[in-house]
Every structure is written in C-alpha cells, then in structure tokens.
Amino acid sequence: MLSGQLYSAVDKDLVRELNEVKKVIQEYNALLPTDRAGRLKMLKSLLGHVGDDAVFINQPFYCDYGRHISVGRRFFANFHFTVLDEAPVNIGDDCFIGPNVSIYTACHSTDPVERNSRREWAEPVTIGDNVWIGGNVVILPGVTIGDNVTIGAGSVVTRDIPSWSVAVGNPCRVIKSLRPQSV
C-alpha cells in the first residue's frame, strides 16, 4: 500500500488496523475541547509525527491509519479535518487548515470491473511550510503543495502547486505568484 502498488482494500489485516484506528479516533473526538494536553498526547500516539510546538486539531477529526500522517510545528486544523492516509501525508511547519478540508491518498480505477475487485493504490500528499488551506478544500492523491502557499476556500487541488503562490478554484490553479520577502 505505502509503495504505491495495487493492494486489496478488504485485506483482513488492513481492515483490522482501520477498525482499531476508528476506536482511537472516536476516543479523540470524545475528549473535551478544553483538554489540550490529553488531545496532544493522543495525537502523538496516533500520528506518525507531531511537531513539538502548538499542534492542534479541532474535533471531529477523521483519518484511516494515522501513522502515515506527519505534521510539523505550530500546526492547526479546524473542524472536520479528514485524511485518508493510505500513503504518506506530510505537512510542514506553520500550516493552517480551514474547516471541512479533506486530503485523499487512495486511488480507484475508472474501470468498474477493476474498481469492484476492491483493488486500489495510493499516492502521497506533501504540503510545505507556511501553508494556509481555506475551508472546504479537497486535496487529491499525489499532490505536492509548496512552501508559502494559500489555497482558496472551496478549491479542489488536482495537481502540484508551486511555492510562493495563491491558488483557487476547481480545478485549483495559481492566480497569483508571490515574491519572496527578503529577510
């Protein structure tokens, strides 16, 4: 699955792992919003990597495996953040995710016979540092979003977005290139 090769979505070991993660997600989503320490502790046990400084995911949060997700320092995701992490999802430092954002790595055949065989593959998603993703954005498998990017609300990101840009729409496209600020 992680190698990008075809795999069976109904494999008994994968289904068992998915069900175990669903239990943990249910526990996370039941924590009090004021229990910041408990929430961070649970995220650190669920996700593959969690940055050291001010990581926060509002409930409800949903993912498939959790361990394939890496978030950097000062990460914030608003309500209804959904990550289908059949492949790695790497998110950099200082990233802000609006409500109802979904990141997908699972891919399905357009051929109905193959699709009905429950065989699929997955492609990683990478999001750089200093990225702001507006509400109701969908990020599709295989996409890389560079550093210092803003993705406008309601966008569907179907291809890579270069660093230092503002991108919006369905399909998402760059509408403005930003000039790096000198330090």
C-alpha positions as CSV (number, residue, x, y, z in Angstrom):
1,M,0.0,0.0,0.0
2,L,2.7,2.5,1.0
3,S,4.8,1.6,-2.0
4,G,2.1,2.8,-4.4
5,Q,1.4,-0.7,-5.7
6,L,-2.0,-2.2,-6.1
7,Y,-3.4,-3.6,-2.8
8,S,-6.7,-5.1,-1.6
9,A,-8.8,-2.7,0.3
10,V,-10.5,-5.6,2.0
11,D,-7.3,-7.3,3.2
12,K,-8.1,-8.6,6.7
13,D,-5.0,-7.1,8.3
14,L,-5.7,-3.7,6.9
15,V,-9.4,-3.9,7.9
16,R,-8.4,-4.8,11.4
17,E,-6.0,-1.9,11.6
18,L,-8.6,0.5,10.2
19,N,-11.1,-0.7,12.9
20,E,-8.6,-0.2,15.7
21,V,-7.8,3.4,14.5
22,K,-11.5,4.1,14.4
23,K,-11.7,3.3,18.1
24,V,-8.9,5.7,18.8
25,I,-10.4,8.4,16.6
26,Q,-13.7,8.0,18.5
27,E,-11.9,8.5,21.8
28,Y,-10.1,11.5,20.5
29,N,-13.3,13.1,19.2
30,A,-14.9,12.5,22.6
31,L,-12.2,14.4,24.6
32,L,-13.3,17.7,26.0
33,P,-12.2,20.7,23.8
34,T,-10.5,22.2,26.9
35,D,-8.3,19.0,27.4
36,R,-5.5,20.3,25.3
37,A,-2.9,18.1,27.0
38,G,-5.0,15.0,26.5
39,R,-5.7,15.8,22.9
40,L,-2.0,16.4,22.1
41,K,-1.0,13.2,23.9
42,M,-3.5,11.2,21.9
43,L,-2.4,12.9,18.6
44,K,1.2,12.0,19.4
45,S,0.3,8.3,19.9
46,L,-2.0,8.3,16.8
47,L,0.0,10.2,14.1
48,G,3.4,9.2,12.7
49,H,5.0,12.5,13.7
50,V,3.7,15.5,15.6
51,G,5.8,18.7,15.8
52,D,6.8,19.9,19.3
53,D,5.2,23.3,19.3
54,A,1.4,24.1,19.5
55,V,-0.1,21.4,17.4
56,F,-3.9,21.5,17.5
57,I,-6.7,19.6,15.6
58,N,-10.3,20.5,16.4
59,Q,-12.8,17.7,16.7
60,P,-14.2,16.0,14.9
61,F,-11.1,14.7,13.1
62,Y,-11.0,11.6,10.9
63,C,-8.2,9.5,9.4
64,D,-7.7,6.0,8.2
65,Y,-4.4,4.9,9.7
66,G,-3.0,7.9,11.4
67,R,0.6,6.6,11.5
68,H,1.1,7.7,7.9
69,I,0.4,11.4,8.8
70,S,3.2,13.8,9.7
71,V,2.5,17.3,10.9
72,G,5.1,20.0,11.7
73,R,5.3,22.6,14.4
74,R,2.5,25.1,15.1
75,F,0.0,23.1,13.1
76,F,-3.7,23.9,13.3
77,A,-6.6,22.1,11.6
78,N,-10.2,23.2,12.1
79,F,-13.4,21.1,12.4
80,H,-14.0,18.1,10.2
81,F,-10.4,17.6,9.0
82,T,-10.4,14.3,7.1
83,V,-7.2,12.5,6.0
84,L,-7.4,9.2,4.0
85,D,-3.8,8.3,4.7
86,E,-3.2,5.0,2.7
87,A,0.0,6.7,1.5
88,P,2.2,9.2,3.5
89,V,0.7,12.7,4.1
90,N,3.5,15.1,5.2
91,I,2.5,18.6,6.3
92,G,5.2,21.2,7.2
93,D,5.6,23.8,9.9
94,D,3.2,26.7,10.5
95,C,0.3,25.3,8.4
96,F,-3.3,26.2,9.0
97,I,-6.2,24.1,7.7
98,G,-9.7,25.5,7.5
99,P,-12.9,23.6,8.3
100,N,-14.1,20.7,6.2
101,V,-10.8,20.0,4.5
102,S,-10.2,16.6,3.1
103,I,-6.9,15.0,2.0
104,Y,-7.1,11.8,-0.1
105,T,-4.3,9.4,-1.0
106,A,-6.4,6.4,-2.1
107,C,-6.9,6.0,-5.8
108,H,-9.5,3.9,-7.5
109,S,-9.7,2.6,-11.1
110,T,-12.1,4.2,-13.5
111,D,-12.8,0.7,-14.9
112,P,-15.8,-0.6,-13.0
113,V,-14.7,-4.2,-13.1
114,E,-11.3,-3.4,-11.6
115,R,-12.8,-1.0,-9.1
116,N,-15.3,-3.6,-8.0
117,S,-12.4,-6.0,-7.3
118,R,-11.6,-3.7,-4.3
119,R,-8.0,-3.3,-5.6
120,E,-6.7,0.2,-5.3
121,W,-3.4,2.1,-4.9
122,A,-2.3,5.2,-3.1
123,E,-0.2,8.2,-3.8
124,P,1.4,10.5,-1.2
125,V,0.5,14.1,-0.5
126,T,3.0,16.7,0.6
127,I,2.3,20.2,2.0
128,G,5.2,22.5,2.6
129,D,5.8,25.1,5.4
130,N,3.7,28.2,5.9
131,V,0.7,27.0,4.0
132,W,-2.9,28.2,4.6
133,I,-5.7,26.0,3.2
134,G,-9.1,27.6,3.2
135,G,-12.3,25.8,4.2
136,N,-14.0,23.1,2.1
137,V,-10.8,22.3,0.2
138,V,-10.2,18.8,-1.3
139,I,-6.6,17.7,-2.0
140,L,-6.3,14.7,-4.3
141,P,-3.7,11.9,-4.3
142,G,-0.2,12.6,-5.5
143,V,-0.3,16.4,-5.0
144,T,2.6,18.5,-3.7
145,I,1.8,22.0,-2.4
146,G,5.0,24.1,-2.0
147,D,6.0,26.4,0.8
148,N,4.3,29.8,1.5
149,V,1.1,28.9,-0.4
150,T,-2.5,30.0,0.1
151,I,-5.2,27.7,-1.2
152,G,-8.6,29.4,-1.5
153,A,-11.7,28.1,0.1
154,G,-13.7,25.5,-1.9
155,S,-10.8,24.6,-4.1
156,V,-10.2,21.1,-5.5
157,V,-6.4,20.6,-5.7
158,T,-5.8,18.1,-8.6
159,R,-2.1,18.9,-9.4
160,D,1.0,20.4,-7.8
161,I,1.0,24.0,-6.6
162,P,4.4,25.8,-6.6
163,S,5.8,27.6,-3.6
164,W,5.0,31.3,-3.1
165,S,1.6,31.3,-4.8
166,V,-2.1,31.8,-4.2
167,A,-4.3,29.2,-5.9
168,V,-8.0,28.8,-6.1
169,G,-10.8,27.0,-8.0
170,N,-12.0,23.7,-9.3
171,P,-9.6,22.6,-10.6
172,C,-7.3,24.6,-8.4
173,R,-4.9,26.9,-10.3
174,V,-2.4,29.6,-9.4
175,I,-3.9,33.0,-9.7
176,K,-1.1,35.0,-8.1
177,S,2.7,34.4,-7.7
178,L,4.1,35.9,-4.6
179,R,7.5,37.4,-4.4
180,P,9.6,36.1,-1.5
181,Q,10.1,38.7,1.2
182,S,13.7,39.5,1.9
183,V,14.7,38.8,5.5
